[in-house]
Amino acid sequence: MIKVAPSVMCADYMRLGEHIRAVEEGGADWLHLDVMDGHFVPGFTFGADLIKQLRAVTHLPLDVHLMSDRPLEHMHDYLGLGIDMLTVHAEATYDLFRCVATVKRAGVRAGVALNPATPLSVLEDILPELDCVLIMTVAPGFIGQSLIPSALKKAGTLVRELKNNNMNHIQVVVDGGVKIHNIEQIAAQGIDGVVSGTGVFQLEDIPSGIREMKRRSLHVTAGSGT
């Protein structure tokens, strides 16, 4: 069964407490927290203050997706907040090893994100150090885009490479354009988890929608996607 991580940046902030309770009820596996700096990607979202409040009101694991062009400087604002994972972009830093080591020294799981046009080859040396690879299946920074098929195929290629090299402990997650109607296509690539923003928070019945995503993924045969 695929894991589902609702992206909080797509929630209704005027109803945020209600929305957090709804995704908990639906069986969400963690909360995905996009921290956007207005430089690496367009626009801003939220920062440490909101994440600190979320940590106080939910039992769900928290993954900070640091969409920042200075991740090594900015990550210290989040590592002490009780988060469970911090993900940086390979495209945003010249010192990916140092970023990952800093995260892990703080006792936090380390992830690396790749934009749709970034090849898997950039992970060749860092891969053994990672807990998660986040494959962006849309251009980062814009809400409501459609999933890019080639990026999903790239994620499936990574799943198979990890399996062939006995590195199944590294989680592969896709982020962007994930909806109920395409969850089976995603699950067919053997993906471990999905980040879904509007695909969750724009549903009339959020708990039922998350459960339906999981149900549809349950009997899909990994590797059957194209």
N, C-alpha and C positions, 0 to 999 in steps of 0.2 A: 504494500500500500504506500502510495506516495505521501510525503509529508507536505503540509501546507503552512506557509508563513505569510500572513496578511501584512501588507505594507501600510504602515500607519500614516504615511504622508497622504494617502488617499481617503482617510477617514474624515468624517464630519467633526471638526474640532469642537463645535458647539455641543456635540453629543458623544464626545470621546469616551467618557466613562461607560456609557451605554454600549458603544461599539466594542470596547475591550471586553466587556462581559459577554457580548454576543459571540465574539470569536472564541472565547474560552469555552462557551457552551457548545460550540460547533466542533470542538476538538482540534483547534489550531495547535500546531506543534511549537511554534515560536513566533515572536513579533519581529518584523523586519523594520529597521529604523534608518531611513535615508537621511543622512546629514549632508545637505547641499550648501556649498560655500559661495555660489554665484560666480565662481571663476572656472573651476574645472568643468562644471556644468552650469547651465543657465538657472537662475532663480535661487531662492533660499527656502529652507524648510524650518527646522527647529534645531535646538542645541541641547546642551547638558541639562538645563533646568527641567525641560519636559521629560527627558529620559529619567532623571532622578525621581520625578513624580510617578512615572510609569512603573519604575522598579518597586515603588512603595505600594502599588495597588494591584499588581498582577503577579501570579506565580509563574507565568510563561517565561521561558528563556528569551533573552533580548540579544539581537544581532545588530550592531551598529555598522551600517554600510557607509563608510566615510568617503563621500564623493567630493574630495578636497584635493587641491593641487599642492598642498604641503602636509601630507598625512603624518609625517614623523613629528611635526610640531603640534598638530591638532589632536592627535590620538590621546595625549595625556589628559585632555579634558574629560575623556570618557572611560578610561581604563579603571578608574577608581569608583565607578558608579554601580558596581555589582552586575555589569553586563556579562554575557556568556561568550560572545564572539565579537570580534571586530574585523571587518573586511576592508581592505584597501585596494585601490585600482593599480594594476601593473603599469598603466600608462601615466600615472600621476607622480611617480618617484623614480629617481636614479638609483636608489638604494633599497630595493625590495627586501633583501635579506635583513637589513637592519630594522626595517619596519616590522617584519614578521617576528624577529627575535625579541623586539621590545614588547610586542603584544603577548608573546608566550611567557616572558619573564614576569608579566603581571598576573599570570595564572588564568589568562583568557585564551580561548581558542582563536586561531588565526586563519583568516580567509583571504583569498586574492580574487578580485573581479577582473574579467576581461570584457572589453567592449566588443560589439558584433564584428568589427573588422580586424580585431587583434588576433593573431594566430596563436594556436596552442604552444608553439615552439618557445614562446617567451617564458613558459613555465618549466622548461626542461630541467634547469638546475635547482629551482626553488621547490619543486613539487614534493619531495620527501619531507619538507618541513611543514607542510600545510595540513590543516584539518578540513578545509572546504575550498572548493573552487566555485565561484559564482559566475555563470555565463550570462551576460546580458543578451537578451533576445529582442531588445529594442535599443534605440539610441538613448543613452542615459540623460535624465533631466526633464523629460517631457511625459506628461500623463496621457494615457488613453491611446497609445500606439498599438498597431497590430504586430504580432509576433513575426520575426524574421526567420523564415525556414532554414536558411543556411546557418544561422547561429544555433538553432536547435540541433541541426545535424552535427555541428562542431561539438556540442555538448555530448551527443551520443558517441562520437569518436573518442572523446576523453574517457567516458565511462568504460568503453571497451579496452582502451589502453591501460587504464588503472587495473582492470580485471586481469589482463594478460600479464601484468607485472606484480600481481599480488599486493596491490595497494588499495584494496577495497575499503580501508578505513577512512579514506579521503572522500568526503561527501561532495557530490556534484549537484548543484542547484541552478535552476534557470530563473531569470527575472525579467519579466516584461511581456505583456500581451497574453498572460495566462488567464484563461476563462474556463468555465465548465465545458463548453463545446469543444475545446481542443485539448483537454486534459489527457484523453486516451492517446492522442498523437504524441504528447510529451512523455507519458509513461512508457510508451513503446520503445523509447530510446534508452530505457533503463535508468532514468534520472531519479535521484534520491528525493529531491524536494523541489518545490516551486515557491516563488514569491509572487503574490497576486495582490494588486491594489484595487483598481476599479472592479476587477473580476470578483472581488469579495464585498467591498464596502458599498457598491452600488446595487447590490441585491436587496430585494424587499425582505427576504428571510435569510439573514447572514448565516445563522447556525446550520440551517438545512442546506445552504449552498456549499459550505465547507464539507459537510458530510457527503454530499453528492459528488464532489470532486474526488474524495477518497474512495467512495464506492465505485466510481467509474474506472479508477486506476487499478483497482484491486486485482482484476483478472486479465489485465493486459500482459501479453508476453513480451518481456524485454528483448529488444533487438529486432522487433517486427516493423519498426518505423522505417521510413525511407528518407 
